[in-house]
Every structure is written in C-alpha cells, then in structure tokens.
C-alpha cells in the first residue's frame, strides 16, 4: 500500500478502488480469484502452465485503462514456487508444497491459496478479497466516528434481515468510500496513530499494559460484512444484548432471518482489539515482517490464523473498519435450524486446531519462537498414539464446550423471549448428549477415518509452524532477488 510504487496485487490502492468500483465489482471478483487460484473456484480461475504465459481476460479491461499491473498465480505457479522456496530455505519440498497447495484428500484448500498470496506479498501490505465480494459498502445505522480500543474477541454488532431484498431495501449501498484508504488508515499503524478524532479506551488492564509496553501494531484490518453472513451455519445463541434484541423481535422473524443468512455485521465505531476474530472476506494484511500462516486445509483457516496472531504476536492487535463490504455469492445460500442442530453434534477440523492452540503461551516479542513452540505442541499431539490424541482432544473440547454452556446458562438470567430461551436450553441438552458419544470427536468435514486424518493433519500443520519463519525469510530473499510466486498477466 505504499504510495511510491504499485502494490504487489492491486497497483496504486486509490486508483484500483476507483477502477474496481467503476467496473461494478465484476473485475474485482474475478481478479481476486484469479490471483490466488483457489481450487474451490476453478471456473473463474485463469489456468497457466510453466511454459505458457497467462492470457489477458476481458474482465481486466477496466484495470488496463488506468495502467494497473495485474498478476496471476495458478496451481502450476504455486507448485513451482514451493520447490524454489524449499531450496532457498534448505527444506524438503513436502512442507512448502503442503503450505501452498494443501492436501488432495481434503475437500477445501482455501488456506493454501491464502498462504500463496501471503508469501507472494511478503514485505508489503495488501488487501485479501474473496471472489464473491463486491465493491459496494455501507455502515451501521448509528455509525459514529472515533476509535474504540476494546478487549473483545468479537467487537461487531449484527442487524438481521428476512431476505436479500429486505436487506437491500434497508441500506443504500455505495461505492463512494475509498476502501483501500480505509484499510490504510489502520493497517500497520500504532493504535495512537490510527485514531482519527476521539479515542475511547475500553480495553482490559492487561491489554492496556501491553499497549504501553509493546506499542500495539495493527497487523490486520477487517471490513464488516453486508449480505450473506459468510460463516458456517449458526443459531446465534450467544449474541450481545443489542444484536440479540434485533434478532428476536419475534419467533417468525428469528427463524426466517436465520434461514436467509442475510445480515449487516460491523462495529458502530472503528475499533482495535486484542481478540482473535479474523474473517478474510475483505482483510488488510500487514506482511512487512513475519506473519503467521493459514492452515492450508479446511474451513476457518482465517479464524485459526487470527488465533496464531493473537497468541504468538503479543505486540500485535486486530483492526475493524466500521464499513461493511457486500458479500453476494452467485448461488443462493440458506440454512435450516434443524440441520444446524444435527451438525453441532460432531466437531470440525478447525475445532481440533482451535482447542489445541487455545492456551498457547507466547514468548513476549519473539513471534518466531512462539510459532515454533506452538508447532512443536501440535507435532507432539500429531505423533502421539491415537488413543492419547483422542483423549487429549476430548479433554480440551469438553473444557471449551463447558465454557460455552456456562455462558448460555448464565444468559438465562437476562430478559429474553421464551422461544429463544427454549432454543438455548435445547442446545445445552443436545451438546450434553453429543459429548457423551464417541462420534462427537470425529471431524464432520473430513473424509474417511476423519479422526486419524485429523491427527495426521495436526502433525503436518505443526511441522509447518516450526519451519514457517525459515520459509518467510526465504520468501523475502526470493522477492528481493526478483523471484515472485505470481506472474504478470500479459
């Protein structure tokens, strides 16, 4: 995002913001997917072989008009770069290939595409955008200026809608704000430098002390979401009071809104937090120094990266814009409440990583050592006997879920509709029953013997964390030598 030279992905940020908005986001959508070459969206990815230069697609015409440099990387480029990275770092290719290509047994490899973009952009700041996001924005109805400094894992609020049409009637979406400028107002800055006007300090004493001692650099800037929620199914049983009141105006509205997935999720005021909420739909990343990797496989790789950033980079904090960007998938999405109650009876692979990383201790100001420590913990679990792995996962998962159940039980003292309290009580009973069954520990999003595969993947991700600092230094050296993962689009 440096003004003096084009950014690695988008060119001059303000020029690109204008160009992408003028193109009504079609080019923006296809550019982001083509750049990272994610496996989940091959139809919109421009493929290339090592011997064939990528060809310019018509969707890039608006970018060419303002002389922007567009770069591309598909699977072939990522595989070739993984081998170059392994050689530069003195590693066997298996770990860099896992980081940048994922595992063929896993149905989702979005994290490997995000790692590819991260290493391609090492030493810079950049914005990561999903291929189904659009350059149309809005704010909360009561949006305010200034900056809040908070100690909450999720500083956003929710506004729910019964349908896509209802949402679009409620908000006038605009392309006027300079989205890249909004990210630049936070990304890579200290908390004090990011404050534009009133600074509201609502942080815990521990976070406040860490800010004084370490400075508090904002390593990510996350835009809010308007449109499809962009998350896995949820019944929203642990909302903060204002969001809960909006959702539970009536039982009919609640059920219809949950089914539709249409919402505005954004803080009322821009804020900085020491929490871990990280959603990569539209995310600014400060990659000018060591930054944690995304788990290469399965969903919620952005959430796990956020936990690594929280645990292993104690001088960092997360920034949240008070502008939301439209998330509007081509395919209509909906969720059924009954299906959600079925799904929660087995964990996901991201839950496995989350509980194993939850209490990771970080050596202050030594992120590389902290990543290695977290990696060795995962390696120990991944190489343990299957029975030990299962029992350790059971212990940690039950501890985490017990905390959730206690939160929901305590929430019963609050004034809330009877139908909503009934759903909370049903959730508690369903989870108590599920946790007594062996199937609860078998990840529902992995194929075959999912627990055995989960243990193997835990080992491989641990190995990745241990050598990630070496890979990062190698990526910096390759970039300085003129070797990039992405290639210019002819």
N, C-alpha and C positions, 0 to 999 in steps of 0.2 A: 504494500500500500504506500510505498514511498513515492513522493511526487516526482522525483528527479528521473525516474526510469519506469518503464512499464512493469506492472506486476506480473508474476510468473504465469498466472492463469488468465486474468481478465484485461490486461492493459491498464491504462490510466483509470482509476476507480470511478471518477466522476463522469468521464466520457462513456464508460461502459454502463453505468447506471442510466444515463440518458438513452444510450443505444438500446439497451435491453427493454426499457420501458416503452420506447418508441415502437419496438417490434412486438409489443403486447405480450412479451414473455415467451413466445414460441421459440425464438432463438436461444433465450436463456435456458429454457428447459433442455433443449437438445444439446446445447454446449456443455452443460454440466455432466450429463450422462455420457456424452462422447469423450469428454476429457478423462473421466475416471474409468470408463469402460467397464461398468459394473455388470456382472454376469446376469443379474436379475432382469436386465432390460436390454437384451441383445438386439431387439428390433430397432431401437433408436441409437445403437452404437455403431459408429463407422469403423469397421474392422480393417486391419492392416497386417501385412506380413513383413518380416525383416527386410525383404527385398523390394517391397512395394511402398512407395510414398503414399500417405493418406491423401485422398482427393477432397477438394473443397465441395461442400454441400450447399445447396441453395439457401438453407436456413442461416448461413453466415453472411449473407449479403449486407445486412444492416451493420454488422461489425466491420466489414471491409470499408464501408462508406466513411467511417471515422478512423480508418487506418489502425485498427486494433490487431494485435498479434494473438492468434488463436492457436493453442497447442492441443495435442491429442495423445492419448496412450490407450491402446487396447491390450488384450491378453498377451500378444506376441511381444510388445514392447515391455510389458511388465516382467515377463519371464526372462527376457534378455537382460534387463536391468538388474534383476535379482541375482543373476550369475555375476555381473560386474560388481555388484555390491558385496557379494560373498568374497570375491577375490580381493577387493580393496580392504575389507575388514579382516581378512585372514580366517574366514569361516567356511565350513562346508555349505554347499548351496541349499541344503534342506530347510534350514530355518529362514533365510531370506525368501525362499520360494513360498513357504507357508505364510509368511507375513504379507506378501504381495499378491498371492494367488489363492490362498485359502486351502481347503481340503475338499476333494471331489466327493467325498461321502456326505458332505454337509449341504443341505439344500439352499442355504443362504451364505453368501461370501461378501456381503457389503463391506464389512470391516477391512478386508484385504484391499478393496478399491480405495477406501479412505486412507489406508496406510500408504498406498501408491502415491496418492496426491500429497500426503503429508511429507514424504521423503523427497518428492519432486520439488516441493516448495520450501524445503529446509533452508533456513537463514532469512526467510521473508515472513510477512503477514499476508494472509489470504482469507477469502470467504468460501466456505464449502456449502454448496446448494444442492438439494435433491432435484431430480429430474421432473418431479411433478409439482414443483413450486412455481409461482408466478410473481412477477414484479408488480404486485398490487398490494397496497398496505392500508392499515387502519390502526387506530388507537382505542384504548378503553373509553367508555362514555365519559368517565370523570378523570381523564388523564391529567397529570399535573407535571410541572417542571421540577428541577432539582434532582438530587441523587440520594437514594436511601442506601445505607450500609447496614446489612442485616445478617443474622445468623440463622438462616432457614435453608433447608435442603431444596425447598420449592417456594420461591418468592412470588410466583404468578397467581393471578386470580382467573376465574372461569366465568364465562357467560355462555349459556347453552341455547340451542335452537332446535325446533322440531323438524326442520328440513333445510336443504341448501337454499331454497327460495326465501325462506323466512330469514335466514342469516343475511342474504344479500339485500333484502328489503330494510334490514335494521342498520346496515352500515354502508356508507358511501366509500367504496374502496378507491384509492388514489395512487397515482404513480409520481406524485409531486416530491415527496421527500427523497433526498439523496441517500439511498440505502447504504452505499459504501461509506459515505460521510458519517452516517450514524454509527457504523461499526468503528470507523477511525476515531470517533470521539471517545471511545473506551479502550479499544484493543491495544495492548502493550503499554498502557499508561499506568501510573500510580493512581490510587484511589483519589488522592487530593487533586491531581491533575485532571481527572475525569469529571470532577464536579463542576457543573456549569450553573452557578447560582447556589441555591440553598443545599446544604449538606446535612442530611438527617441521620445521625448516628444511633442506630438501634441494635448494634452488634453486642454479642456476649463479651464478657470481660476477657475471655481467652482470645477471641478474635481481635478485639481492640488492642490487647497487649502484643499480639503477633504483628499487627499492622504497624505499631510503633517500633517494634524491634526489627522487622524484616522489610517493611515498606509496602507490601501488598500490591504486586504487579498483576494486572488483569490479563490473563492468558487466553481467555475465550470471551466472546461477546455473542450472546444468543438472542436472535429475534423471536418474538412471540409467534403464535400460530393462529390464523383465522381460516376457517373451512374445516376440512376433515382433521380430526384430532391428531393423526399421525402416530398414534401409540397403539399398543395391543388393547384388546377389549378390557373394559373396566366398568364397575358398577358405581364408582365414585363414592365409596362409603367412608372415606376419611378426608373429606374436604374441609377447608377452613370455613368458619361460620358464614361469611358473606356469600361465598360461592355456593355453599350448601343451600342457603335460603333461596337463591336464584333457581337452583335445580329442582327443589322440592316444593315449588309453588302449588302443585297438585300431583296426584299419583299419575294421572294420564299424561301430563306434561313430562314428568320424570321418565316414564317408560318410553315415550316417543323420542325424547331428546337423547337418551342413552342409545336407543336403536339407530338414530340418524348419524351419530358421531360428529355432528356439526357444532362448532364452538368457536369462541374467541378465548384464547389463553394468553395473557400478557400481564405484566405488572402495571399498576396505575402510574407509578413513577419509576423511571430508570433506576436500577439498583445494582449493587455489588454484594456478593455473598461468599461465605466460606463453605457453602454446601456443595453438593455434587450434581445437581440437576444439569444435564447436558443433552440437548436434542440437536441433531446435526442437520435438520431440515434447512436452516439458514444460520450458519455458525461461523463467526470470525475466529481464526486461529492465529495466535502469535507463535510462529515457528522459528523465531530468530535465534533461539537456543533450544537445548534438549527439551523435547515434548514427548509425553507418553504415547505408546502405540494403541491402536484399536485392536481388540480381539478380532482375528481375521474371519471368524465364522460365527454364524447365527445372529439373531436379532439382538438389539440393545447394545451393540458394540460401542455406540456413543455414550450410553449410560455408564458402562464399565470404564471407558476411558476417563469419564468425569470422576469416578471414584479413585482411579490411579492418580489423577491430577490433584485431587484433594488430599490423598494420603501421602503421596511421595514428593509433592512440591509444596511444602508448607508456606513458602513465600508467595504463592500464587493465590488468586481469587477469581471468581467467575462473574462476568458482567451480563446483565439482562437489559436489552433495549425495551422501551415502552412503546414500541411499534411492532405490529404483527404482520407477517407476510403470508399471502394467500397460499394455502396447500389444497390443491384441487385435482386429485387423481382422475385420470380419464375414466377408469372403471368406477362405478358407484360402489361405495363401501357401506356396510351396515353391520350391526352386531345384535345378537339376541341375548337377553339376560339369562335365559336358561342355559344357553351354550357356555356363557361365562362361568356359571356355577359348576358346569362339568369340567371346564378347562383348569380351574384353580386346584383341582384335586391331584394334579401332578405338577411338579416344578418344571421350569425351563432351564436350558443350559446356562443362560445368563444368571439365573439364580444361584447356580453352583459357584460360578466365579464370584458373584457378589458376596455370598456368605463367607467364602474363603479369604476375601480381601477386606472384609468389613472392619477388622480391628488391626489392620496392618500398621505397625509403628514406623515412623519415618525419621531417619537421622536428619535433624534440622539443617537446612541449607546444603544438603548433599543428595540431590534427586537421583543421581546415577546409582549411588549406594542404596538408596531406598528402593529403586526399581529392582536392583539385583536381589535385595532382601526379600521383596515380595515374590520375585520369580523363584527363588530357592524354596520358599514356603510352598508354592504351587508344585514345584518339582518333587518335593518330599511327599506331598499328598498323591501326586500322579504316579509315583513309583512305589507307593506302599501296596500292601496286599489289598485285594478287592474288598475284603471284609473290613479292614481298617478304614479304607476310603469311604465305604458306605456308612460306617458308624460315626466317623468324623463329620460327614455331610449331614447325617441325621441330627447329631447334637447341635450343630450350628444352625441348620434350617429350623429346628424346633425352637431354638432360642430366639431367632429373628421373628418367626411367626407368633411366638408367645408375646413378644413386644407389641405386635400389631393388634392381637386380640385384646391385650390390656388397654390399648388406646381406644379401640372401639367400645369396650365395656365402659370405660370412663366417659366416653362421649354420650352415653345413655343418660347422664345427668343433665345434659343440655336440653333445652327446649327444641324439639324437632317432631315432625309429623309421625303419626303412629305407623303408617305404611313403611316409612324409611327406617324406623327403629326395628320393625319386623324383619326387614331385609338384612339389617346388621346382625340381628340375632340368628337369622338363618345362616349367614356367612360364618358366624362363630361356630355353629353346630357342624356345618359342612366341613370346616377346616379341622375341628377336633376329631371328627370321624376319619377324615382323609389321612391325617398324620399318624394314625394307628396302623395304616396299611403299608405294605412294602412298596406298592406301586407309586406311592407319593414321591419316592426318591428317584424314579426313572424319568429322565427328562422327556417331556412330551414332544419336543421339537427335534429330537434326534432319531435317526432310523435304527432298525435292528436292535441289538443289545445296547440300548441307549445309555445305560449306566457305565458299561465298560468303555464305550466310545467317549463318554464324558470324562472318564478318568484319563484316557489317553490324550484327549484334547487339553485337559488341565496340565498335564506334563509338558506338552508342546508349547502352550502359552507361557508356562513358567520358563522354559528354555528361551523363548523369545524375549521375555522381560530381562533375563540375565544378560543377554548379548545386545539388547537394543541400544545402549549407549555407544557400543562399538559400531553398530550399523549407522547410527546417527552421525558420528564423526566421519565415517566413510562416505556417507551421502553428502556431507558438507564439502569434503575433499573432491568428490566427483563433480559436484556443481562448480566449484572453483576452477576445476580443470576443463570445464565446458561440456561435461557429460551429464545430460539430463535424462530422466525417465521418459518424459513426454517429448514429442517431436512437433515441429511447426507444421501446421496444416497448409498444404500447397494451394 
